[in-house]
């Protein structure tokens, strides 16, 4: 079967980092792995060409693909556009269009980079957490929402936190399946002592757990989880939570690793079709200067092989190549420390390709 991959370079450093990820995938393709790449614009790049951040041309390519590999979107030149035309709306559009409900955010700290974290090396060295965030429900999408004047004549803003049983069940299954492939430990994060929505969430997760007797399930209130991520992050293996809590906790976890330039992400739908992208932004200040760290994008490509194409061996091969390059002392500017070998974006790509 040929893997059909839509490639969306996007804005800022997007094209540079995508180029390096494709070089790594080309190694596998040249060895006989059947891959087909189709490029399309998203975000500001798409607005410039088509007047819309997620145009019909890109929609057709993404719908026909098995997986989507994305660089980054956004830039200051688009800040004054009407909100529906801004690059970030392209990202929201593709998530909705493809039904990408499960966001996977790994927070991995390679031992060689332990000093890059603001926490003590002994607290974070060897960190390997997977946060599974529900992406299409919760207070971000609940209705009704808006601003109004209440009965007392005072203005107020309101949002609705809501989850259906099917939404909770499907994200729970994703989290348990991932836990089965890792350390068989899952922590479900809620605020069940205050919010009925998350009390309901907890109830459904406990029910789904019956189908996974090998997985050790625990529960933690979100405020405690935020604290524990700083106090003792290595106690966690897989965490699952709703949209708003996941948004906050995944960003917190990302900074445990010292550089967001190292962190991949995936967003999956019910058929395992996924959008794979680095967790960082478009970094317009260094765009076009060959300074960006391509590792998060290359790791996103490895996640694509693992979660959409079920090819664990190829994913591990890419990850091991990156580990070898880091162990040899090669660093882009964001992770550089004295005594290491400072390299550009393309030179980091050279090293990883050679290490393959």
N, C-alpha and C positions, 0 to 999 in steps of 0.2 A: 504493500500500500504506500502510495506517495503521500508524504506529509505536506499538506497545503498550508503555507504560512504567509499571512498578510504582514507586510513590513511597513510600519508607520514611523518614519524618522522624526517628524514633528519639528519643534522649534529649538532655538538656542543651541545647546551642546548635543541635542538629540541626534542629528546626522552623524556626528563624530563617534559617539558611543555605539550607535547602531552598527556603524561600519565595522567596528572591532568585534562585536557579537557575531555578525555575519561571517567574518573571517574564521572564527572558531567553528561555527556550524559548517562552513565550507570544508573544513578538514574532514568532518564526518561524512559529508556528501561525497567528497572525492574518494572516500574509502568504500563507497557503495550504499550509504544510507540514502534512501529516495526522498528528496526534499524539493519543493517547488516554492520559490519566493516571488511574491507579487507586491510591488511597492505602491503606496497611496498616501496622500496628504491628510493630516489631522491637525486641528488647532489653528494657530496663526498662519502656518504654511497653507492650510486649506482655505482659510479666509482670503488670503492674498490671491489664490488661484480661482476660487469658486464663489467667494462672497459668503461662505458659511463654514463654521469650524468642523462640521461633520457632514460633508456633502454627499449627495446620492452616489456619486462615483465611488467614494470610499466605503459607503454603506454596503454596496453590492459586493465589493472585494472582501470585506470583513465577514459578511454573511456566508460567502462561499468558502471561506477558509476554515481549516480545522483549529487554527490558533492564530493569535495576533501578537506580534512583537513590537512594542512601542518604545520610542526614545523618551521624549518629554514635550510638554506643551507650555506655551505662555511666553510673554515678553512685555516690557514696559510700553512698547509702541502700540499695544492693543488695549491699554488700560482705559481709554476713553470711548471705546466702542460700546454700543448698547449691550446690556448684559447678555441677551440671547446669542450675540455674535462673538463673544469673547472666547479665546482658545479653550479655557477650562470647560466651557459648555460642550465642546466636542468630546471631552472625556466623559462627562455625565451622559451625553447622548449615546456613546458607544456602549457604556455599561447597561443602560436601559434597553437599547436595541438588541443586545445579545443576551440579556437576562442574566447578567453576571452578579450572582447573589452572594458568592463566597469569596471573601478577600483573605488571601494567605500572606502573612507578613512574617518572614523569619527574622530573628535577631541573632546573628551568629558573630562571635568574636574569635578570630583566629589568635592562637597563643602569641604569635609574633607581633600582634597589634595591641596587646594588653595595655601598653603604656599610652595608647591613643585615647582611652576612656578617661573620663574625669573621676571615675571611681577607682578604688585601690585595685591593683592587678589581681590580688588573691580573691577579690569578690567577683570579678568578671571574667578572668581568664578561662577559656574553654566554654563560655556561654553558648547555648544552642537552644533557643526557644522558638516555637511556632505559634503565632497568634492567628486564630481563625475568627475573622470579623464578618458578621452578617452585613451585607452591603446595600440592600435595596428596601429595607423596612425601617421600623423604629420612628423616633421623633423627627428624623430628617424628612420622612416621606408621609407621615401620618396626616390624615385629614379629620376634622377641619383645622385650618391654620390661618394666621393672618394678624391683622391689627384692627382694633375696634374701640368704640366708646361704650363703657359698661353702663349699667343702670344708674350708677351714681354720677354719671357724666364725666368719668375719668377715662383717659385713654389707656389701653393695655394691649400687650402682645400675647399671642397664645399659639401653642403647638400641641399636637396630640401624639403621645407615645403609645403605639399599638403594635402588637404582633399577633398574627394568626397561628393556629396550631401547625399548619402545613409549613409555614415559614420557619418556625423553630425546629420542627422535625428535620427538615432537609439540611439546615446548617449543622444541626447536631450530628447527623449521619456523616457529613463531610469531616467534622472534627474527630469523631470516633474512628473513622477509616484511616485518617492520618496518624492518630495515636497508635493504631494497630501496627503501622509501619515504622514507628519510632520506639519510644520507651514505654508504651502502653500505660501512660499516665495522662489524664485529662482534668484540667481545672476549669470549671464553668464559673464565669464571673457575672454577678448580678447585684441587685440592691433590693433583694426580696423582703427585707425588713421594713421597707418604706414604700416600694412601688409594686402595685398589683401586677403590672405588665411583666416585671421580672420575677415575681413570685410564680406566675404562670409559666414563664420561661424555664425556671428551675424544675417545676413539676414535669414538663414535657421532656427535658433533658434526662431526668431520672428514669422516665419511662423508656426512652430510647436506649438507655444504658443496659437494659435487660437483654438487648440483642448483642451486647459486647461484654460478656462476662469476664474476659481476660483484661479489660481495661479498668484501671483503678480510677474511679471518678471522685473528685472533690469539688467543693463549692467555696467561693470566697466573695465577700462583698467588695464592690469596686474600689471603695476608698482604701480598704486594707490591701487589695491587690496592687494599687498604685504605690503604696508604702513598701510592700514586700518586694516589688520589682527593683527598688533601690537598696533595700536592706539585704536581701538574699535572693538575687534573681535566678541562681542556678537550681533553686527548688522546683522551678517550673519546667515542664517539657512542652506540652500543648495546652494552650488556653483558648477557650471559645467564649464569645460574648456578642452582645448586640451592637448595633451600628454606632451609636454615640460613644459608648464605653470603649469599643474597639478602636475608634478613631483616636481617642486620647491615649489609651494604653499602648497602641502600636507605635505611636510617635515617641512616647516615653521610652519604650524598649529600644527603639532605634538608636537613641543617644547613649545607651549603655555601651555601644560598640565604638564610640568615639567619632565615627564618620558615617554620615548617611550615604556617602559615596560607595559604601560596601554592601548596601542592602537591596535585595531583590524583592519583587512582589508578584503575586498572581491573583487574578480574579476569575472565578470559574462559574459556568452555568451547570444545569442539570445533566448535560451530556459530556461534561468535562472539557468542553470548548473553553479556552481561556484567553485572557488578555494578560500579557506578561510585560512588566515595565519596572525600571528602577524606582526606588522609593523617593529619590531626590527630584528636584525640579529642573528647569531648563537652564539655570545658571547663565543668564545673558551676559554677565560681566566677564566670563571667560570663554564665551562662544567663539568659535573660529580660531582659537589660539593654540589648539592641540594640547590643552592642559588638563582636560577633564579626566576623571577616573572612570574607566569603562567597566570596572569589575562588577558593579551592581547589575549592569545590563547583561553582561556575560553570564552571571549567576541566574538572571531571569530566564535566559535561554536554556540553562540547565534545568530550571524548574519546569519549563515548557516540555522538555523531553520526559521529565519524571511524571508530571500530573496529567498532561493531555495525551502524550504518546506512550506512556507506561514503559519507558525505557530507562530503567534505573541505572544500568551499566554505563550508558552514555552520559547521564547526568553526573554520576560519580566521577567519571573520567575528566570532565570539565572542572569539577570542583577540586579534584586532586591536582590538576595542572595549575590552578590558581594558588593552591597551598604551596606547591613547589616553588613558584615564582616569588611568593612572599617570603618563604623560608630562605631563598637565595638573596633576599635583601632589596628587591626592586620595589620602588614606591612612587606613586604619583604625588603631586604637591600636597593634597589634602591629608595624606597619611604619612608624609615624610618626617623622619626624625634624623638627627645627626648621626653620621656613620653609615647611613643607608645609600642605595644607588637611586638617585632621583631620575625618573623617566617621564616622557610625555605620554599622552593618551595612546598614540599609535605605537610607541615603543613598548608600552605595557601590553598592547595587543600582540606585538612581535614575540615577546617573551612567553605569553600564554600559548600562542600558536606553536611555538617551538617546543614548549613543555608537553604539548599534546602528543 
